[in-house]
């Protein structure tokens, strides 16, 4: 089960140093919000992604994209940390206050079966490291009975069924919901969109039109540090900073537990 409130509280109580891509005036406002929450987080602002990523894992232990350009920042993460690709999962909260993950959310992500399966497993692994087992809902581009309405729809439905079977090896609950996102959100911690374009459209519709709260999207295949991607259109990044700090603390606690006494 996804426990976002627990992560935010871990972050609030921490003294983690978080770097965020934004102007100093915007960072000052976030510091004011953190002060009102009685948080000891140390916030450092960066005007460009190169400097932020150079310090990430060194003088800052967690990063937030903030208002930095997405393309250059993601490219910088790949080169700075030796990643073939950047795998992200957006953390949302619906109108009932129920949190869930949505992936893929980048328009160039999850283009085929293998990349989507790899993303799903990276998300599962990232959160299972914190002892959270996720339930997974897989979406495709039509109902089961819509298979004959086009080759693309048929392939998507077939891939959804196949992926549900494959992910049974990784989680206790996984189900192919076809196109019925409304049912998947009610029952699952993680929603896997048919591809990155669909996922991006779902995210933008839910957040900007539907009022879903968006905390940010942690990079789930980044091991050496925590980085939370955000939409530049966010009005306030305080919750994303708390999330980044909370993820850093939770991951460190998990590493201590895995090493043992």
Buried (B, 14 or more C-beta within 10 A) or exposed (E): EBBBEEBBBBBBBBEBBBBBBBEEEBBEBBBEBBEEBEBEBBBBBBEBBBEBBBBBBEEBBBBBBBBBBBEEBBEBBEEBBEBEBBBBBBBBBBEEEEBBBBBBBBBBBBEEBEBBBBBBBBBBEBBBBBEBEBBBBBBBBBBEEBBEEEEEBBBBBEBBBBBBEBBEEBBEBBBBBBBBBEEBBBEBBBBBBBBBBBBBEBBBEBBEEEEBBBBBBBBBBBEEBBBBBBBEEBEEBBBBBBBBBBBBBBBBEBEEEEEEE
